[in-house]
Amino acid sequence: MRYVALTEKGNVRANNEDYYIVYTGEDGLNIFLIADGMGGHSAGEVASSLACQYVLDYILLNQKMLEYSLKETIKEAYRYANQKIINHQIKNPLLYGMGTTLAGLFCYKDKILVSNIGDSRVYIIDSNEIRQITEDHSLVYEMFKDGKITKEEIYTHPKKNIITKAVGIEEELEVDIYEFAREKGKDYCFLLCTDGLTNMVFETYIHKIFKENSFDEIGKRLIEKALEAGGIDNITVVYLLV
């Protein structure tokens, strides 16, 4: 397994409210998480870091359950993180209203699972195409699914930043889970990224960068391109070859 993880504040924001965690265990468990926080008084930074840490902590504390159901353990980890962040707001009123997106990729033995809440994305990439695995929980993505706008119009729509689901906002949380059966001898390339990349760089260009650069250089080029396009948000990219 190879991976690169990078985050960048961008050209406009004072703080970096994105966060990522990479866990590579000797037991065959590998976890990749990215989050894009929101809220005033540095609450976004708090929410994104807490969400990633709580999910990781829950899974490591309940590692025996992975043998029975990795999918259910991930769901419970998200619920655990959600409740902990809600409780954190109750104890710290200045942080009220904070929340975060949270996308993840979990490798365990022959299984690969992808999870998502919000509009951070996970892609699978090969030489022929880039394909978005996750579905954005956002107003504009719902409009796209309803046929009201095109995929390209998502990038420029004035309401593109309105998300419909986040960790830490509501008591009930249902996370999207996508499962892959890993084929022996086959390599898979995945990209996890926040909207600081995807709002600035078209998918076709992201794919071009993956095809034309060495593995270690891809992340730098993705961030450079997002900054060149304006860099109006924090940018986080985590990509891996498994």
N, C-alpha and C positions, 0 to 999 in steps of 0.2 A: 504494500500500500504506500502511495505517495500522496502528499497533500501540501497545499500552500494556503495560508490564512493571512489576510491583510485588512486593515481598516484605516480610513482616512477621514478627517474632520470635514474636508471640503473647503470651498472658497468663501462661503457665506456664514455658516453657523459658528457661533461662539464656542459651543461644546460639541463633543461627540456623544450622541445618545444611542449609537449602535454599540453592540457588544457581541462577542463570539466566544465560544468555548470549544476546544478540541480535546477529546479524551481518547487515548489509544492504550488499551489494556493488553496485558500479556495473555489474558484468558480468551482472546478472540473477540472481545467486545470493543467496538469503536463508535464514538459518538461525536457528531458535529452539530453544533447549534449556533444559530444567528438570531439576533433580536434587534428591533428598531423601536426605541422607546418614545413615549410622548408624555407631555405634562410640563407645567411650569415649575419654577424653583428647583431646577436640576432633577425633577421627578423622572424625566425620561431616562436619564442615565441610571437612576436607581432601579427603575422597573426592568429595563433590559438586562442589567447585570444580575438582578435577583432571579428573574425568570429562568435564565440559562443555568444559574447555579442550583436553583431548587429542583429543576428537572434532572440534572446530573446527579445531585445528591439522592433523590428519590430512587433512581434506577440503581445506583450503586448499593444503596441500603437494602434493596429488594432484588438483588441479583439472582437469587435462587428461583424467583418467579419467571425469569426469562426462559427457562427450560419448558415451562408450561404455555406461556403466551407472552411473547415480546410485545405484540400489539396492545394487549390489555394493560401491560405494565407502562407503556408509553402514554396511553390515555390517562391512567391514574396519575402519572407524573405531571402531566399538564394540569389536571384538576388540582393536584397538590400545590403546584406553583401558583395557580390562579387564586386559590384560597389564601395562601400565605401573603400574596401581594395585596389582596383586599384587606386582610388583617393588619398589614403594615400601614395602610392608609388610615385605618381607624385609630391606630396608635400615634400616627404622625399626620395631623390634619393639614399641614402645609403641603403634603404630598397627595392630597385628595384629587382624584381625577386622573392619576397616572395610569398608564397601561403600556402594553408593548405587543408588537408582533412577535412571533416565535416560530421559526422553521427549523426542522432538524432532519438529520440523516443518521440512521442507526444500522451498523453492520454487526451481525452476530452469527457466527458459523456460516451457514449457506444462505442466510436471509439478509435482505436489505429492505429496510422500511424507511419511508419518508413521511414526515409529519408537518402540519402547517396550521397556524392561526394568523390571520392578517394578510398583508400584501407583500411580505418578503417571499422570495421564490426559490424553488429548487428545479434545476434543469438537468436533463440527461443529454449528453453531447457525444456524437461520433463524427467521423469525417464527412458524412452525408447530410446531417441535420442537427439542429438544436431543438429540443422539445421540452416545453414547460410541463413538469409533472404536476405541480400544485395548481390549485385554483385560487386566485386572489379573493379575499373577503373584502371587497371594496365596491363602492357604488358604481364606478365605471365598468368594472368587470361584470357586474350583474347586467348593466346596460348592453355590454358586448354579447353576453350569452343570450339576451333577449332579442338580439339582432338590431338594436337601436343605433349602435355605433360599430365601427370596424376595429380590429385589433390595433391598427395604426393610430386611430383616433384616441385610444386610451392615453397615449403619451402626451397629448396636447390638451386634453379636456380640462376645463377649469375646476372640475370637481374630482380630479384624479387622486387627491390626497385624503379623501373621505373613506375610512375603512368601516366595515360593518361588523367585524369581530376583532377582539383583542384580549390578551391575557390581563386580568386584574380589573376588569370593568364590571362584569356581571357574575352573579353567583354560579349560574349554570354555564358550563363550557363544554362544547363538543368539538374535539379536534379532528381534522381530516387526516386519515392514514392511508398511505399507498404502499402496497407490498410488491416486492420483486423476488423472483426465484433466481438465484445466482447460478449461471451455467459454468461448469468446470472448464477452465482454460480460457474463459472469455473475460476481457477487461471492460470495466465500465467507468466512464468519466462523468462526474457530477459537478454541478456548480450550485452553491447556495449564495444568495446575494440579497441585499436590501434594495429598496426602491431608489436609493441614491445612484445606483448603477442603471437599473432598468428604465427609470424616467429620463435618463440622459443619453443612453446608448441603445440603438435598435438591436433587436435580437440577431438580425442578419450580420451586423458588425461584430457583435460578441462572438458569433460563430467564426467569423473571419479571423479574429484575433486568436482563437483557439487553434485554428488550422495553420496559421502562419508564424507562430512563435513557439519557442521551446517551452517546456512545461513550467520551468521556474520563472520565465519572463511573462507568462500570460497575465498574472495578477497585476503586475506593474503596468502593463499596457491597458488593461481594463480600467484601472483607476486613472491613469493619464488621460484616457479618452473621455471619461466622465468629467474630469476637471476641465478639459478643453471645451467641453460642451456647456460649461457654466458652473458645474460643481456646487449646485445650490443646496444640496443636502449631504449628510454624512454618507459615506460609501463603504460598504463591507463586502468582501468576496472571500469565499472559502471554496476551493475546488480540490477534487481528489480523484485518484485513479485507483480502482479496486479490482 
